[in-house]
């Protein structure tokens, strides 16, 4: 019988039980600073109507204060990123049923100097960070703000996804798509009457192993 992958497991031991807290802290800080940056880009944040004032606020003390706060938020986000990567595996493995609608969140720390750059998403069907291509919107792929929306996901959308902005990149997502059943019973390889477990597939560049 053909081997089947039925579960993603992180191929690396967790160093501390606080991994979930680090992930949550990183996500919260990235979301907070991205919300503020979006408000500035739309001109919704009072005092920063012209774009140039974000980078060159002159001697306006109120603008200088707000810029300083933006940089503080950015450094806090960066600190959370660096601390979390010391205690966790970087990629996030997720699995979806074929036909599902999904959202991949971009967790990039937004730098004030990159405020007017656009976020971009990249995709690799062979899970290789060195072989990615730009994700383009079409009838079932849409980018809203900084997140990636995929509608009616299928096998063609399975692979590695990563969000980038300027010199910053998010944790990659490893996306697997199940055709029908999420869980199937498997038996040892010497049993030819039912599906057996697939051999572990290490993705060495990512530090991840696909396993059953």
C-alpha distance (Angstrom), angle and dihedral (degrees) to the residues before:
residue distance angle dihedral
X1 . . .
X2 3.75 . .
X3 3.78 114.9 .
X4 3.76 115.2 -113.3
X5 3.79 133.3 -156.7
X6 3.76 108.5 -140.5
X7 3.78 104.4 162.7
X8 3.78 140.3 30.1
X9 3.80 116.5 -137.0
X10 3.74 126.9 -177.5
X11 3.79 107.4 -112.0
X12 3.76 94.4 -143.8
X13 3.79 133.5 68.5
X14 3.78 117.7 -112.1
X15 3.77 111.0 -115.2
X16 3.80 97.4 -154.4
X17 3.78 139.0 15.7
X18 3.80 89.7 -123.5
X19 3.81 93.3 78.0
X20 3.81 93.7 108.0
X21 3.79 91.3 52.0
X22 3.80 91.7 51.6
X23 3.80 91.4 50.5
X24 3.79 91.9 48.8
X25 3.80 92.2 47.4
X26 3.79 91.8 50.6
X27 3.80 92.8 48.2
X28 3.81 93.1 47.1
X29 3.80 94.1 49.2
X30 3.80 93.6 45.5
X31 3.81 91.2 48.5
X32 3.80 92.6 48.5
X33 3.78 96.4 51.4
X34 3.81 92.5 41.9
X35 3.81 90.0 53.9
X36 3.80 91.3 52.7
X37 3.82 91.5 47.1
X38 3.80 91.0 50.4
X39 3.80 90.0 52.6
X40 3.80 90.7 52.1
X41 3.82 92.5 48.6
X42 3.81 90.3 51.9
X43 3.79 91.3 46.8
X44 3.80 91.5 -117.5
X45 3.81 96.2 124.6
X46 3.79 108.6 87.9
X47 3.80 113.6 -118.6
X48 3.82 98.4 25.7
X49 3.79 105.6 78.2
X50 3.85 99.2 132.3
X51 3.79 112.1 59.9
X52 3.79 92.2 -135.9
X53 3.80 91.0 63.7
X54 3.80 91.0 68.2
X55 3.79 91.8 62.0
X56 3.82 98.0 27.5
X57 3.81 109.1 31.5
X58 3.81 93.1 162.4
X59 3.80 115.1 -151.6
X60 3.78 95.8 -36.3
X61 3.81 101.1 132.5
X62 3.79 94.5 -158.1
X63 3.81 91.9 53.0
X64 3.80 91.0 45.0
X65 3.80 89.4 52.1
X66 3.81 92.2 50.8
X67 3.80 91.4 47.4
X68 3.80 89.6 51.3
X69 3.82 89.8 52.2
X70 3.81 90.5 51.0
X71 3.79 90.8 53.4
X72 3.81 90.6 47.9
X73 3.82 90.1 53.1
X74 3.79 89.6 48.5
X75 3.82 93.5 51.2
X76 3.81 91.3 47.4
X77 3.79 89.4 52.3
X78 3.80 90.8 48.3
X79 3.79 91.0 49.3
X80 3.80 91.0 52.0
X81 3.80 89.1 49.8
X82 3.80 94.1 50.8
X83 3.80 93.9 45.2
X84 3.79 93.3 47.7
X85 3.81 94.6 50.0
X86 3.81 89.2 56.8
X87 3.79 90.9 58.8
X88 3.78 105.2 35.0
X89 3.73 143.9 40.9
X90 3.79 110.1 -95.7
X91 3.84 104.3 -133.7
X92 3.79 122.7 74.6
X93 3.82 114.4 -141.5
X94 3.79 117.2 -152.0
X95 3.81 134.5 169.6
X96 3.80 130.0 -157.5
X97 3.78 137.8 -175.9
X98 3.79 114.3 -108.4
X99 3.80 110.3 -95.4
X100 3.82 94.5 30.8
X101 3.80 124.4 133.6
X102 3.80 111.2 -128.4
X103 3.81 140.8 -177.0
X104 3.81 124.3 -150.0
X105 3.79 112.1 -161.7
X106 3.80 120.8 -141.0
X107 3.80 108.9 -134.8
X108 3.79 99.0 -173.4
X109 3.80 118.5 143.8
X110 3.80 105.3 -121.0
X111 3.81 114.5 -133.6
X112 3.83 116.2 -151.4
X113 3.81 90.2 -131.0
X114 3.82 89.6 57.0
X115 3.77 94.4 45.4
X116 3.80 95.6 119.9
X117 3.79 96.5 43.2
X118 3.79 117.4 104.4
X119 3.79 125.3 -117.4
X120 3.79 114.0 -120.3
X121 3.80 131.5 -165.0
X122 3.79 125.3 -143.7
X123 3.79 130.8 -161.6
X124 3.81 136.2 -159.8
X125 3.79 120.1 -172.8
X126 3.82 90.7 -163.7
X127 3.84 94.5 49.8
X128 3.82 91.4 -114.6
X129 3.81 117.5 140.8
X130 3.80 89.0 -158.9
X131 3.79 92.0 56.4
X132 3.79 105.6 52.1
X133 3.78 131.0 136.8
X134 3.77 131.8 -158.3
X135 3.79 115.1 -90.0
X136 3.80 111.2 -125.8
X137 3.77 125.4 -161.8
X138 3.78 118.3 -110.2
X139 3.79 139.3 150.5
X140 3.82 93.4 -54.5
X141 3.83 103.5 24.1
X142 3.80 121.7 71.0
X143 3.80 134.4 167.1
X144 3.79 113.6 -146.1
X145 3.79 115.0 -173.2
X146 3.82 98.9 -43.9
X147 3.81 101.5 -30.2
X148 3.80 128.5 92.8
X149 3.81 119.5 -127.7
X150 3.81 119.6 -163.1
X151 3.80 117.9 -172.7
X152 3.80 124.4 -159.9
X153 3.81 91.4 2.2
X154 3.80 117.4 -152.1
X155 3.80 141.4 172.2
X156 3.80 91.6 -73.8
X157 3.82 89.7 64.0
X158 3.82 95.4 51.1
X159 3.80 113.7 110.8
X160 3.79 142.1 68.0
X161 3.81 122.8 -31.6
X162 3.79 128.8 -170.9
X163 3.79 134.0 176.5
X164 3.80 120.7 -142.0
X165 3.79 137.3 -175.0
X166 3.78 122.0 176.1
X167 3.80 106.9 -44.3
X168 3.80 93.6 -21.6
X169 3.80 126.5 96.1
X170 3.78 132.3 -172.4
X171 3.78 127.3 -130.9
X172 3.81 106.9 -79.0
X173 3.77 120.9 -112.7
X174 3.80 120.2 -136.9
X175 3.80 104.4 -152.0
X176 3.80 122.0 -164.8
X177 3.81 123.7 -176.2
X178 3.80 122.7 -150.4
X179 3.77 117.1 -152.9
X180 3.80 99.0 -151.6
X181 3.77 123.9 -28.2
X182 3.78 121.0 39.6
X183 3.80 93.5 -156.7
X184 3.80 127.9 37.4
X185 3.76 131.6 176.0
X186 3.80 113.8 -111.1
X187 3.79 131.4 -168.8
X188 3.83 136.3 -161.3
X189 3.78 116.6 -70.7
X190 3.83 93.2 -108.0
X191 3.80 88.8 65.6
X192 3.82 108.1 83.7
X193 3.78 97.3 179.5
X194 3.80 97.9 77.6
X195 3.79 140.2 28.3
X196 3.77 113.7 -74.2
X197 3.76 129.4 -153.4
X198 3.77 118.0 -85.6
X199 3.77 119.5 -119.7
X200 3.79 115.0 -97.3
X201 3.77 112.0 -89.1
X202 3.83 112.3 -152.1
X203 3.81 118.0 -154.1
X204 3.78 94.7 -160.1
X205 3.80 97.5 -176.6
X206 3.80 89.3 58.2
X207 3.79 99.8 36.5
X208 3.81 90.2 -123.5
X209 3.79 131.9 126.1
X210 3.80 124.0 -158.2
X211 3.77 107.4 -143.3
X212 3.79 143.9 156.3
